[in-house]
Amino acid sequence: MGVYRFVLTRQWVCLTLVALVLIPVMIKLGFWQYHRHVHRVAQNQLIEANLRAKPVPMTEVTSPGHKVPRADFWRAVTATGTYDSAHEVVVRMRTSNDDKVGFHVLTPLVLGDGRVVLVDRGWVPGGDDPRAYPPVPAAPAGEVTVTGRLKADETSGGSGIKDRKGLPDRQVMLINSGQQAEYLGRPVLGGYLELTDPDPGDGGPETVADPDHDSIGAHMAYAVQWWLFASAVPVGWLVLVRREKRDREEEAARAEAAEQEPATA
């Protein structure tokens, strides 16, 4: 074992410590990606199940002040009432289905009992003045029944969108039932309805597309890569040790041969 005493040198001790740190770090990163993969698969299954489910009245799954749980995200819901276009607002910095920046139109739907459902009617482009209220197609008059996806209230912490103050009149950054309840002076059901039916057709707001629930990303591939990297570290360390041993033996052999040359001559 004396030929391997070089692994006790400062250089090799440092290299070994780095390897010992990298192995658990890479294993942990692999599990992190694996858990992201599992979460994505579960979310896709939830989205598909809720989109395929039979629509239920929104009043059965939420109420004023109710926080929509993850299990109800994207659940198909219906509501019947009358649009209150006078208190309609637009949500800034929203993208269309082809990534153009504009606004989402948020219109209160007043139910028969006076409570309100927030309806995201879809996307519209902005006008020439980014601070001006954009041209918004009028909501249908009279009593209507709408169907859509149930979404949770947006918050800065959950969405990453900063809730800016001092915005132009009837413009907001977040879709939040609590904020709109204060604005309307009415009880507003928690969460909001992302409209899917009836289709406004040409000239109306562009309805939001179904959430992606087919792709699972490359998280599993990344997890396998991290685990392969972790397994490669000790293998690489052994390869370097054997190479160092061989180089030292060759150097010793050359030195010995050099010492014997004068005697032979």
C-alpha positions as CSV (number, residue, x, y, z in Angstrom):
1,M,0.0,0.0,0.0
2,G,3.0,2.3,0.2
3,V,2.6,3.1,-3.5
4,Y,-0.6,4.9,-2.7
5,R,0.8,7.0,0.1
6,F,0.5,10.0,-2.3
7,V,-3.3,10.1,-1.6
8,L,-2.3,11.5,1.9
9,T,-0.7,14.6,0.4
10,R,-2.4,17.9,0.7
11,Q,-3.4,18.0,-3.0
12,W,-5.0,14.6,-2.9
13,V,-6.7,15.2,0.4
14,C,-8.4,18.3,-1.0
15,L,-9.4,16.5,-4.1
16,T,-10.9,13.6,-2.1
17,L,-12.8,16.0,0.2
18,V,-14.3,17.8,-2.9
19,A,-15.4,14.4,-4.3
20,L,-17.0,13.4,-1.0
21,V,-18.9,16.7,-1.0
22,L,-20.0,16.4,-4.6
23,I,-21.5,12.9,-4.3
24,P,-24.3,13.7,-1.8
25,V,-25.0,17.1,-3.4
26,M,-25.5,15.5,-6.8
27,I,-27.7,12.8,-5.3
28,K,-29.8,15.4,-3.5
29,L,-30.1,17.4,-6.8
30,G,-31.3,14.2,-8.5
31,F,-34.0,13.6,-6.0
32,W,-35.0,17.3,-6.2
33,Q,-35.6,16.9,-10.0
34,Y,-37.3,13.6,-9.4
35,H,-39.8,15.2,-7.0
36,R,-40.4,17.9,-9.5
37,H,-41.2,15.2,-12.1
38,V,-43.6,13.5,-9.7
39,H,-45.3,16.8,-8.9
40,R,-45.7,17.6,-12.6
41,V,-47.2,14.2,-13.3
42,A,-49.7,14.6,-10.4
43,Q,-50.6,18.1,-11.6
44,N,-51.2,17.0,-15.1
45,Q,-53.5,14.2,-13.8
46,L,-55.4,16.7,-11.7
47,I,-55.8,19.2,-14.5
48,E,-57.1,16.5,-16.9
49,A,-59.5,15.0,-14.3
50,N,-60.9,18.5,-13.4
51,L,-61.2,19.6,-17.1
52,R,-63.1,16.3,-17.9
53,A,-65.4,16.5,-14.9
54,K,-69.0,17.5,-15.3
55,P,-69.4,21.2,-14.6
56,V,-70.9,22.0,-11.2
57,P,-72.4,25.3,-10.0
58,M,-69.6,27.5,-8.7
59,T,-71.7,28.3,-5.6
60,E,-71.2,24.6,-4.6
61,V,-67.5,24.7,-4.4
62,T,-66.7,28.2,-3.2
63,S,-68.1,31.1,-1.2
64,P,-67.1,34.6,-0.2
65,G,-63.7,34.5,1.5
66,H,-63.1,30.9,0.5
67,K,-59.6,29.9,-0.5
68,V,-59.7,27.6,-3.4
69,P,-57.7,24.4,-2.6
70,R,-55.4,22.9,-5.1
71,A,-57.7,19.9,-5.6
72,D,-60.3,22.3,-7.1
73,F,-57.9,24.1,-9.4
74,W,-59.2,24.1,-13.1
75,R,-62.4,22.4,-12.0
76,A,-65.3,23.0,-14.5
77,V,-67.9,25.3,-12.9
78,T,-70.9,27.2,-14.1
79,A,-72.7,30.4,-12.9
80,T,-75.9,32.2,-13.9
81,G,-76.4,35.9,-13.5
82,T,-76.1,39.3,-15.0
83,Y,-72.9,41.0,-16.0
84,D,-72.1,44.3,-14.2
85,S,-70.2,46.0,-16.9
86,A,-70.1,49.3,-15.1
87,H,-67.6,47.7,-12.6
88,E,-65.6,45.8,-15.1
89,V,-61.8,46.1,-14.7
90,V,-58.8,45.0,-16.8
91,V,-55.8,43.1,-15.6
92,R,-52.5,44.5,-16.8
93,M,-49.5,42.7,-18.3
94,R,-51.3,39.6,-19.5
95,T,-50.3,37.6,-22.5
96,S,-52.5,36.1,-25.3
97,N,-52.3,32.5,-26.4
98,D,-49.6,33.6,-28.9
99,D,-47.6,35.6,-26.3
100,K,-48.7,39.1,-27.1
101,V,-48.9,41.5,-24.2
102,G,-52.2,43.1,-23.3
103,F,-55.0,42.8,-20.7
104,H,-57.4,40.3,-19.3
105,V,-61.0,41.5,-19.0
106,L,-62.5,40.8,-15.5
107,T,-66.2,41.3,-15.4
108,P,-68.4,40.8,-12.3
109,L,-71.3,38.5,-12.7
110,V,-74.1,39.2,-10.2
111,L,-76.0,36.1,-9.1
112,G,-79.6,36.0,-8.2
113,D,-78.9,36.3,-4.5
114,G,-76.7,39.4,-4.9
115,R,-73.4,37.6,-4.6
116,V,-70.7,38.1,-7.3
117,V,-68.6,35.7,-9.4
118,L,-65.5,37.2,-11.1
119,V,-65.4,36.2,-14.7
120,D,-62.2,36.4,-16.6
121,R,-63.6,36.9,-20.1
122,G,-60.3,36.6,-21.8
123,W,-57.5,38.7,-23.4
124,V,-57.7,41.9,-25.3
125,P,-54.8,44.0,-26.9
126,G,-53.9,47.3,-25.4
127,G,-54.4,50.6,-27.2
128,D,-51.9,53.2,-28.3
129,D,-51.6,54.6,-24.7
130,P,-50.5,51.8,-22.3
131,R,-52.1,53.7,-19.4
132,A,-55.4,54.2,-21.0
133,Y,-58.3,51.8,-20.6
134,P,-58.2,49.5,-23.6
135,P,-61.0,48.9,-26.1
136,V,-63.1,46.1,-24.5
137,P,-65.9,44.3,-26.3
138,A,-69.1,44.7,-24.4
139,A,-70.3,41.8,-22.2
140,P,-73.6,40.1,-23.1
141,A,-76.7,41.9,-21.7
142,G,-79.3,40.2,-19.7
143,E,-79.1,36.9,-17.7
144,V,-76.4,34.6,-19.0
145,T,-75.1,31.2,-17.9
146,V,-71.3,30.9,-18.2
147,T,-69.0,27.9,-17.9
148,G,-65.3,28.0,-17.1
149,R,-62.4,26.8,-15.1
150,L,-62.2,27.6,-11.4
151,K,-59.0,29.4,-10.5
152,A,-57.7,30.5,-7.1
153,D,-57.2,34.1,-6.1
154,E,-53.9,35.6,-7.3
155,T,-51.5,36.9,-4.8
156,S,-48.0,38.5,-5.2
157,G,-46.4,35.6,-3.3
158,G,-48.1,32.9,-5.4
159,S,-47.9,34.5,-8.8
160,G,-44.7,36.6,-8.5
161,I,-46.6,39.6,-9.8
162,K,-46.1,42.8,-7.9
163,D,-49.3,44.4,-6.8
164,R,-48.5,48.0,-7.9
165,K,-50.3,50.9,-6.5
166,G,-51.4,54.1,-8.3
167,L,-52.6,52.3,-11.4
168,P,-55.0,54.0,-13.8
169,D,-58.7,53.8,-13.1
170,R,-60.2,50.3,-13.4
171,Q,-56.9,48.6,-13.9
172,V,-55.4,46.0,-11.6
173,M,-52.4,43.7,-11.4
174,L,-54.0,40.7,-9.7
175,I,-57.3,38.9,-9.9
176,N,-58.3,38.7,-6.3
177,S,-61.8,38.3,-5.0
178,G,-61.0,40.1,-1.7
179,Q,-59.8,43.2,-3.5
180,Q,-62.8,43.2,-5.9
181,A,-65.2,42.8,-2.9
182,E,-63.9,46.0,-1.5
183,Y,-64.2,47.7,-4.9
184,L,-67.7,46.5,-5.5
185,G,-69.1,46.7,-2.0
186,R,-70.6,43.2,-2.5
187,P,-69.8,39.7,-1.3
188,V,-67.6,38.0,-4.0
189,L,-67.1,34.3,-4.2
190,G,-63.5,33.2,-3.6
191,G,-61.4,32.6,-6.7
192,Y,-62.7,33.4,-10.1
193,L,-64.1,31.7,-13.2
194,E,-61.9,31.5,-16.4
195,L,-64.5,31.6,-19.2
196,T,-64.6,28.8,-21.7
197,D,-68.3,28.9,-22.8
198,P,-70.0,30.6,-24.4
199,D,-67.3,31.4,-26.9
200,P,-67.4,35.2,-27.6
201,G,-66.4,34.5,-31.2
202,D,-64.8,37.0,-33.5
203,G,-64.5,40.5,-32.0
204,G,-64.7,39.3,-28.4
205,P,-62.0,38.8,-25.9
206,E,-59.7,35.8,-26.7
207,T,-60.5,33.1,-24.2
208,V,-57.6,31.6,-22.3
209,A,-56.4,28.3,-23.6
210,D,-56.6,25.1,-21.5
211,P,-53.6,24.7,-19.3
212,D,-50.9,22.4,-20.6
213,H,-51.4,18.9,-19.1
214,D,-49.6,16.7,-21.6
215,S,-45.9,17.6,-21.3
216,I,-44.0,16.5,-18.3
217,G,-40.7,18.4,-18.9
218,A,-37.2,17.0,-18.6
219,H,-37.1,16.7,-14.8
220,M,-36.7,12.9,-14.9
221,A,-33.9,13.1,-17.4
222,Y,-32.2,15.7,-15.3
223,A,-32.6,13.5,-12.2
224,V,-30.9,10.5,-14.0
225,Q,-28.1,12.8,-15.1
226,W,-27.4,14.0,-11.6
227,W,-27.3,10.4,-10.3
228,L,-25.0,9.4,-13.1
229,F,-22.7,12.3,-12.3
230,A,-22.7,11.2,-8.6
231,S,-21.7,7.7,-9.6
232,A,-19.1,9.0,-12.0
233,V,-17.3,10.9,-9.2
234,P,-15.8,7.9,-7.3
235,V,-15.1,6.2,-10.6
236,G,-13.2,9.3,-11.8
237,W,-11.4,9.5,-8.5
238,L,-10.2,5.9,-8.8
239,V,-9.1,6.5,-12.4
240,L,-7.0,9.5,-11.3
241,V,-5.5,7.5,-8.5
242,R,-4.4,4.7,-10.8
243,R,-3.1,7.2,-13.3
244,E,-1.1,9.0,-10.6
245,K,0.3,5.6,-9.4
246,R,1.3,4.7,-13.0
247,D,3.0,8.0,-13.6
248,R,4.9,7.8,-10.3
249,E,6.1,4.3,-11.2
250,E,7.2,5.3,-14.7
251,E,9.0,8.3,-13.2
252,A,10.8,6.1,-10.6
253,A,11.8,3.6,-13.3
254,R,13.3,6.4,-15.5
255,A,15.2,7.8,-12.5
256,E,16.6,4.3,-11.7
257,A,17.6,3.8,-15.3
258,A,19.3,7.1,-15.3
259,E,21.4,6.2,-12.2
260,Q,22.5,2.8,-13.8
261,E,23.7,4.3,-17.1
262,P,27.1,5.6,-15.9
263,A,28.0,2.3,-14.3
264,T,27.1,0.4,-17.4
265,A,29.2,2.8,-19.5
